[in-house]
Amino acid sequence: MLTHSHADHSEAASAFDVPVTLPSDRDEVGPFRAVGTPGHSADSVCLVIGDVCFTGDTVLGAGSVFIAPGDGSLSAYLESLRRLRSLDLEVLCPGHGPCVWDPAAKLDEYIEHRLDRERRLLEALSAGLRTEEELLDAAWPEVPAELRPAAALTLAAHMEKLSEEGGLPADLNDEH
């Protein structure tokens, strides 16, 4: 079973010469129940068995998840995190990194991290900052230069979310 179709999770699946599936929300596959968790990608699911959740790229063992506009959706991602938070889970088993033995704390941390970035971005926009560089400096000041392109994509995902919600300043509404 796959948790989503990104190449780092799916590319080698055909090499095993066994049937491979990417379940949809609420599908039951073997002992697993799929929980739709779009956000990192449109087709992301987590696989739950009892109180164990295999998260793919929805939650990582360390660091934060990359959300790019287009295939990803920050608003869907936040809703997915809240959905997982409502489950009574003992452990999260990420596709990358170590297991997470305090799922509630990790999910709360992920939600707060995204909302904090959004607060910083809204403050920067309210202060009149408009260029990508200005917004990155204000909302992602700790990101090293080599990660700025990824932060810029995340910035775009935040702007897309704010646009969907009608939260952008009036002078930016026509651009998004």
C-alpha positions in Angstrom: 0.0 0.0 0.0 1.1 3.5 -0.7 0.4 6.6 1.4 0.6 8.9 -1.7 1.9 8.9 -5.2 5.1 11.0 -4.9 8.0 9.2 -6.5 10.0 8.8 -3.3 7.1 6.6 -2.1 5.8 5.0 -5.2 8.6 4.7 -7.9 9.9 1.3 -6.9 6.5 -0.3 -6.1 6.3 -2.1 -9.5 9.7 -3.8 -8.9 8.2 -6.0 -6.2 5.9 -7.8 -8.6 2.9 -7.7 -6.3 -0.3 -5.7 -6.5 0.1 -2.1 -5.2 -2.7 0.1 -4.2 -3.2 3.7 -3.1 -6.3 3.6 -1.0 -8.8 6.4 -0.7 -10.4 7.8 2.5 -12.2 5.1 4.6 -11.0 2.2 2.4 -10.2 -0.9 4.3 -7.2 -2.7 2.8 -6.1 -5.8 4.7 -5.9 -4.8 8.4 -5.6 -1.1 7.6 -8.2 1.7 7.4 -7.2 4.6 5.2 -7.7 8.1 6.6 -7.7 10.7 3.9 -5.0 13.3 4.8 -4.6 15.6 1.7 -2.3 18.5 2.0 1.3 17.3 1.3 -0.3 15.9 -1.8 -3.9 15.7 -3.0 -3.9 11.9 -2.7 -2.2 11.5 0.7 -3.7 9.0 3.1 -2.6 7.7 6.5 -2.9 4.0 7.3 -4.4 3.1 10.7 -4.4 -0.3 12.4 -5.6 -0.1 16.0 -3.9 2.8 17.6 -0.9 2.8 15.2 -0.9 5.3 12.3 1.5 5.1 9.3 1.7 8.7 8.2 3.7 8.7 5.0 4.7 12.3 4.6 1.7 13.8 6.5 3.8 13.8 9.7 7.6 13.3 9.8 9.7 11.9 12.6 11.8 15.1 12.6 11.3 18.5 10.9 8.3 19.8 9.1 6.4 18.7 6.0 6.8 20.4 2.7 3.6 21.9 1.3 3.8 23.2 -2.3 0.9 25.0 -4.0 -0.8 23.1 -6.7 -0.5 19.4 -5.7 -0.4 20.4 -2.1 -2.8 22.5 -0.1 -2.1 24.2 3.2 -5.8 24.5 4.2 -6.3 20.8 3.5 -3.2 20.0 5.4 -4.3 21.8 8.5 -7.6 20.0 8.3 -5.8 16.7 7.9 -3.7 17.3 11.0 -6.8 18.2 13.0 -8.5 15.0 11.7 -5.5 12.9 12.9 -5.5 14.8 16.2 -9.1 13.6 16.8 -8.0 10.0 16.7 -6.9 8.1 19.8 -3.4 7.1 18.6 -0.5 5.6 20.5 2.2 6.0 17.8 2.8 7.7 14.5 5.1 5.8 12.1 6.3 8.3 9.5 7.6 7.6 6.0 10.7 9.5 7.0 12.3 9.6 10.4 11.7 7.9 13.8 8.4 6.9 15.3 6.5 9.6 17.2 5.4 8.2 20.6 3.4 11.3 21.6 1.1 11.8 18.6 -1.1 14.5 20.2 1.9 16.6 21.1 3.5 16.3 17.6 0.2 17.1 15.9 -0.4 20.1 18.1 3.2 21.2 17.4 2.6 20.9 13.6 -0.6 22.8 13.7 0.9 25.6 15.9 3.9 25.8 13.6 1.8 26.4 10.5 -0.5 28.9 12.3 2.6 30.7 13.7 4.0 31.1 10.2 0.6 32.4 9.0 0.5 34.9 11.9 4.0 36.1 10.9 3.0 36.4 7.3 -0.1 38.3 8.1 1.9 40.7 10.3 4.3 41.3 7.4 1.6 41.9 4.9 -0.2 44.3 7.3 3.1 46.2 7.6 3.1 46.6 3.9 5.8 44.1 2.9 5.1 42.6 -0.5 8.1 41.1 -2.2 9.0 37.4 -1.7 12.3 38.3 -0.1 10.6 40.7 2.4 8.0 38.2 3.3 10.5 35.4 3.7 12.7 37.6 5.9 9.8 38.4 8.1 8.1 35.0 8.4 11.0 32.6 7.8 14.0 34.5 9.2 15.8 31.4 10.5 15.7 29.5 7.2 19.2 29.1 5.8 20.0 30.3 2.2 20.0 26.8 0.7 16.4 26.2 2.0 15.0 29.6 0.8 13.6 28.1 -2.5 11.6 25.5 -0.5 10.5 28.3 2.0 9.4 30.3 -1.0 7.2 27.5 -2.2 5.7 27.2 1.3 5.2 31.0 1.3 3.3 30.5 -2.0 1.1 27.8 -0.3 0.4 30.2 2.6 -0.6 32.9 0.1 -2.8 30.5 -1.8 -4.6 29.6 1.5 -5.0 33.2 2.5 -6.4 34.0 -1.0 -8.9 31.1 -0.7 -10.1 32.4 2.6 -10.2 36.1 1.5 -7.4 36.9 3.9 -5.1 38.8 1.6 -4.8 42.6 1.7 -6.9 44.2 -1.0 -3.9 45.2 -3.2 -3.0 41.5 -3.5 -6.4 40.0 -4.3 -6.0 40.3 -8.1 -2.6 38.5 -8.0 -3.7 35.3 -6.3 
